[in-house]
C-alpha cells in the first residue's frame, strides 16, 4: 500500500492523541482524507478505473459519517478538524 506504518503513525500523532491512538475520530478522518486525496490523483490519470471510483465514493461516505458524528458530539472538535484538513463543509 502507498502508506507505510511510519506515515500512518505521523498522521495519527498529528491528529490523534498520540501515534498509537488509531481509533480517534479525528485520526480516522485524517487517514480517510489522505486516502481520498491519493485515490483522486489516481482517478485523474485513470478515468475508466470504476472499481477505484466506487471505493472512493464509499470512502467519502465513511468520512462524511464520521464528520456527522463529530458534529453531534463536539462541534468545536469538528470545526478544528475541518479547518486543519481544509475540508469544504
N, C-alpha and C positions, 0 to 999 in steps of 0.2 A: 504494500500500500504506500501511498505517497507521504503519509505521516508516520514517522517512526516514534518510538517511545519517548525520546527526549523532547521532540517537538510537541507532543501531546502534554507532557509534563509542564512545558513552558506555558501552554495555553491555560491549563488548569491552575498553575501557580499565579498567573496574571489575573485571571477572572474568578477563580475559586478561593477557598480559604487557604489552601496550601496545594502543593503539587500532587498529593495523593488523594485529594478530595474530588473524585471524578463524578460524584453524584449530585453536586450542587447545581441548581437550576442555571445560574449564570455560566458555570463551566460548560454545561451541556449546550447552552445556546451559543457560546463562543465556538465550541467544536463544530456544531452544525453549520455555523456561519462560514467557518474555514472550509468545510467540505462543500458547501453550496457554491462558494467562490471558485473552488477548484473545478467542480462539475460545470459551472457556467463557462469557464475558459475552455474546457474540453468541448463543450457543445458548439462554441463559436467556430471551431475548426472541423467538427464532425456533425453537421446538421442532421444527418439521417440516422444517428445513433438513438433510436427510440427507447431502448432499454435504459440508457443513461438519462434520457429525458424524463422517463417515468420515475426513476429513482430520485431525480432532482425535485420533482413535484411532491413526492412523498416526504422528502426531507424538509422541504419548505413548510409542509403541513405540520410536521412534528415540531419544527421550531416555532411556528405560529401558536401551536397548542401550549408550548412551554411559556411563550410570552404572555398568552392569555392567563395562564395560571399565575404567573408572577404579577400580572396586573391586579388580580383579585387578592393575592396575598400581601403584597407590599409595593405600592405604586412608586415609591422612591427608588427602590432597587430596580424596578422596571425602567424608569426614566434614565437611571445611571447606565444600565447595560445598553440601552438603545443609543444613547449619546456616545458611549465608549466605542461601540462597534459600528456606528454610523448607519444604523438601520433607518428606513424611511418612516415607519409608523411608530 
